[in-house]
């Protein structure tokens, strides 16, 4: 899972930089990148080895088993944390961080993409070494440490008006992301029995899409009230609230 998160972060490290560079040629040029989905899809069709379970279940029994395994305090806790993670990622960082760089530091699209890539590179490096880190910090400590890093990052950004504070906060965000994403994914896989794992991961995908959807809307309300400062202060509060969710719902 650490390697998987690292590979994902490598992709997210390059696309803001490439997208920002292409945007300097024209607002529509970054959309050309979606053409890479075609060769990627073809590779998956021809090369992906995905063994299927041979034992078949009736749909009614399958759904009963899924609900039985999902309707647990720990599972609901990790779903809430996943939602809030993507509220922060899409609602605060990806939506308002570029605005902060443009409004406070007059950064162009190339510079914005470069700075955002720095966070993803940090995430990739941390995720790549996740196996080593997990030997010294257990699941609970990794989660709490990641949330604290997120919260500090958001607080710094709420009052950041120079490049030094921006770089420090982006570094902290990358560290937090590198710890949290593989930790949450690992825990989700551990909770899911093999036969119901597809349903678990599908529901988890729905949950994170909920976070992506409501994040910009919720944070947008506070941005309308208090501007960029309030957007990031609320992001910091959400990060701390995840510690509370973890302490009360995820006990093992």
N, C-alpha and C positions, 0 to 999 in steps of 0.2 A: 504493500500500500504506500509505503514511503517512496519507492521508486516510481510508482504510478503518479503520485502527487508531484514528484520532481519533474517527470516528463510533461505533465500538464502545465506546470509553472514555466518550463522552458518555452512552451508555445505562447503562454501569456506574456512572457518576457519580450518576445520578438514582435508580437502583433501590434502593441502600442507604438513601438519604435517605427516599424514598417508602415503602419497606418498613418502615423503622424507625418512621416516623410511623404507618403502618397497624397495626404491631404493638402500639402503645400502646392501640389500640382493642380488640385481641384477637389471639391468636396465629395465628388462621386467616385474618385479613383480608389479609395480604400475598399469599396465593395467588390472590386476585381478579385480580392483575396478569396472570396467564397468559391471561386472556380476550383480551388484546391480540394474541395469536397469531392469532386468527381473522381480523380485518381485515387483518393483515400478510400472511397466507397468500393472501387473496383478491386483494390488490394484486399479489403476485408472479404469481399465475395469469394475471391479466388484462393486466399491464403489463410484465412482465420480457421483454426481448429477449435471447434466448440462442441465437445461431447455432450450429448443429451442424456438425461436420466431415462433408463429403460422402463422403470416401473410407472404405470399410469394410475392416476387417481380420478375419481369422479369430481366434477367441478364443485358440487355442493360440499363434499367432504374436504376438498382442498381449501375452500373459502373458510370453512369452520376451523381448520387447522391454522390457517393464516391469522384469523381473528384471535384465536386462543394464544398464539405466540406474540401477537402485536399488542394485545390489551394488557400490557404490563407497565408498571411505573417507569422502569428504566428505559423502555422503548419510547414511551411518550416523552420522556425527558430528552432523549437524544433527538427526537423529531423537533421539539421546541428549539433546542440549541441549533440544529441545522437551519431552521427557519430564520432565527435571529442572526446567525452567521452571514447568511446571504442578504438579510436586511442591511447589515453593516457594509458588506462588500459592494452591493449594487446600489443601495439607498444612500450611503454616505461616500464611500471611497470612489467608486467608478463614476458616480454622478457629479459630486461636488468638489472632489479633489482637482479635476481639470479646471473647474471654474475658479477655484482658489488660486491656482497658479497663474491663470490669465488675469484675474482681477487685481490680485495683490502684487504680483511680480512681473506682470506684462509678458508672460511666457507665450511663445508661439506654439503651434501644434507639434513641431519637431521636438522642442524642448520638453513639452508635456509628455509626449510619448517616451522620450528617453528616461525621464525621471520615473515614470510608472513602470518601465521595464526594469529599473533597478530593484524595485520591490519584488518583482517576480523572480529575478535572478537570486535574490536572497532566499526567497521561498524555496526555489529549486535546490539550492545548496543545503538548506536545513532539512528538507524532505529526503534528500538523497542519503543523509546521515541519520535518518530517523531511527533506524534499527539500533544504532549505537546509543542514541539519546534515550531510547526506551529501556535500555538496560539499567540506566541510572535514575530515571524518573518514571514512576508508574503512571497509569492512565489518568488518575485523578490529578496528580501534580502537573502533568502535561497540559491538561485542560485549563486548570486554574492559572498556570503560568502564561499560557497563550492568551487568555482573556485579559489578564493584567497588562500584557504588552499591547493588546488592542486598545485598552482604555487609555493608557499613557499616550499612545500614538495620537488618538483622537483629541485628547486634551491639548497636546502640543500644537496640533494643526489648528485648533480653534483660535489660537493667538499667534500663529506663525506669520511673520512678515519678512523673513529673510531666508536665504537658501540653506544656511546651516541648520536651522530648525526643521526645514522641509526634509532635508536629507536624513536627519536623525529620525524623524517620525516615519519616513518611508522605510528605513531600515528596520525599525521596530515592528511596523506592519508586516513586512516580509517575514520576520522571525515568527511572529504570532501565527501567520497564515501557514508557514511551514510546519509548525507544531500541531495546529488545530485540525487541518484538513485530513491528514493521514490518521490522526488519533480518532476522529469521529468515524471515518470510513472503516478503520479496523474494528472499532467497537460495534458498529452496525453489522459487519460480517459475522462477528462472534455471536451476536444475539440471534442471528437468523439461522434456523435449521436448514440443512442442505436442500431439502425438498421444497421449502417455502422461500428460499433465498431470492428467487426472481421477484416474487411479490414484495418482499421487504425492500429490495433495492428500487423497485418501481415506485413504491409509495414514498420512499426517501427522495426520489427524483421529483415527485409531485410536490413534496414538502419544500424542497429547495427552490422550485419554481414559484411557489407561493411567496417565499422570501424575496426572490428577484422582482416579483410583481408589486408587492405591497411596500417594499423598501423605499423606492423613489417617492411613492405617494405619501407615506408616513413622514419621512424626513423632509419632504417638500413642504409640508404644513409648518414645520418648525423653521424651515428656511424662509418661508413667507413671513413668519412672525419676527424672527431675530437675525435673519441673514446667515451668512456662512458660519459665523461663530456658533450660533445655536444649532446648526446642522451637525457640527462636529461634537458639541457638548452632549447632545442627545445620543450620538453614536457612542460616546464614552460611557454614558449611563446604561445603554443597552449592553455593552460589553460587561459591565459589572453585574447587571441583572442575570447574565448567563451563569455567573458563579453561584448565585442564589438558586437558580434552576438546578444546577448540578448538585448542590448540597442537599436539596430537598427531594429530588426525584431520582438521581443516579447514585445509588448507594453501593453498587458493587460492579 
